[in-house]
Amino acid sequence: MSERKVKIGIIGIGNMGTGHMNNILGGCCPELELTAVADINPARLDYAREKAPGIALFDNALAMLDSGLIEAVIIAVPHYYHPVYAIEAFKRKIHVMSEKPAGVYTKQVREMNEAAEKSGVIFGLMFNQRTNPVYRKMRELVQSGVYGEIRRTNWIITTWYRTQKYYDSGAWRATWSGEGGGVLLNQCPHQLDLWQWICGMPVKVKAELKYGKWHDIEVEDDVTAYCEYANGATGVFITSTGDYPGTNRFEVTLDRARILCDDGRFTVTELDEPISKVTYTAENGFHSIGKKVFEPETEGTETAHVGVLNAFAGAILHGTPLIANGKEGINGLTISNAMHLSSWLDKTVDIPFDEDLYYDELMKRVKTSRRKVDGDGKVADLTGTY
């Protein structure tokens, strides 16, 4: 660890920005020094002033990026603005750590990734669940090929119960104009990222989304999606903010194993022979394949948000790996965009899909969205200004 610290700023001192600020101020990120914050809400700047006397405060993010006080920035603002401010930071050769999701629509995120590539700076995304040892081990087992090809994937993630009070708590929440989506954009970017990180990208998606089924909102709060992979494997992804207590069950069936993470319990059922072989060689119609069930050993502990930030500092100072390269954020977003597009068009959507068509369909919904205002009465547009 070097003595030099990365001078970092934060755009947005809301729930996540506050958490990152407190982690840095609390000494959890010894190679980061918080030197500035930006927020359009005066009350949040007052909070930052109280927590960190002496840091620079800005009511305009671009002014902070131009201040010369920071060399890296954490972007923790509503979803539409993640690419907007990331691109502005890249123009100024400022390293970027963005909250999830990468953005609202892939066309915008693709522009962000191109800007990141040209800038040459470090770009990370806050996919903190990639630090979970269970998911890291699942990825290792699947990607190694030791159990053969994927046959089926299933993820039921319904532990997202939210009340109407939650959706009413922020002007931007649960609107097409403010958030760009519902449970897929807010709660599920981590799972969609892990799903593709572990199992690879699907090539087809057919989804049923219910909009405002459980709450008085205009975006989706209930999702059932079916996908297909290039090798013919299939997958199902189910999520909702209307179930309680909910389920978190991620199952990957391979030719010679089932890998399962069910509400925190991690098991592998290893088969003595591949399914594909036994299906055609067994001498009876109800053959049982020998198996053993065990809990795999995992390495390390879950370092979560702090681990992602410390890896970000390490990448800047020492060239060590990020937890998640920011340019990978487009993958999970591609899946959620495909789910939305499938629902809107009521048909199966191929990946890659027509990004201009997706944008046009999204903007139709933005135009009729409930135009919520923020705390000081301003309505944000989609360009990153007020």
FENVENMO-V739170 format. One record per run of one state. SS is the DSSP state (alpha for helix, beta for strand, coil for the rest). FROM is the first residue (numbers start at 1). TO is the last residue. If there is no record, write none. Layout:
SS FROM TO
SS FROM TO
//
This chain:
coil 1 5
beta 6 11
coil 12 14
alpha 15 25
coil 26 31
beta 32 38
coil 39 41
alpha 42 51
coil 52 55
beta 56 58
coil 59 60
alpha 61 65
coil 66 71
beta 72 75
coil 76 80
alpha 81 91
coil 92 94
beta 95 98
coil 99 105
alpha 106 119
coil 120 122
beta 123 125
coil 126 127
alpha 128 131
coil 132 132
alpha 133 144
coil 145 149
beta 150 157
coil 158 163
alpha 164 167
coil 168 182
alpha 183 186
coil 187 188
alpha 189 199
coil 200 203
beta 204 211
coil 212 219
beta 220 228
coil 229 233
beta 234 240
coil 241 247
beta 248 254
coil 255 256
beta 257 262
coil 263 264
beta 265 271
coil 272 274
alpha 275 281
coil 282 290
beta 291 294
coil 295 303
alpha 304 318
coil 319 324
beta 325 325
alpha 326 345
coil 346 348
beta 349 350
coil 351 354
alpha 355 367
coil 368 386
//
